[in-house]
Amino acid sequence: MPAKFQIKKAKNGQFYFNLLAANAEVILTSEMYKAKTSAKNGIASVMKNAPDATRFESRTSKSGKFFFVLKAANAQVIGNSEMYESTRACTAGMASVAKSAPGAATEDLS
């Protein structure tokens, strides 16, 4: 299965998307959007920014786990990763998003 974006509707009526890797694991999750159109614009932003390594920022959670965020050119966070046990796994996650996002199809599950 190729990588894909999935648009979903949350219980509060807002929209968000996940980027799924080829193995169907979620590798990036968006913020909540009030409109589906905004979620689609967020996907377009991920597709545009993911190939640029300078748009990724690795971070450490309070519990000591590692994660990354993907930022747009205006420095706004457009996606967050899952938590990783090591920096190596976090770096691999960034590489997966960079490779997968630009050509990923979008599936609307909302």
Secondary structure as UniProt FT lines:
FT   STRAND          4..9
FT   TURN            11..12
FT   STRAND          15..20
FT   TURN            22..23
FT   STRAND          26..29
FT   HELIX           36..49
FT   TURN            50..51
FT   HELIX           53..55
FT   STRAND          56..60
FT   TURN            62..63
FT   STRAND          66..71
FT   TURN            73..74
FT   STRAND          77..80
FT   HELIX           87..100
FT   HELIX           101..103
FT   STRAND          105..108
//
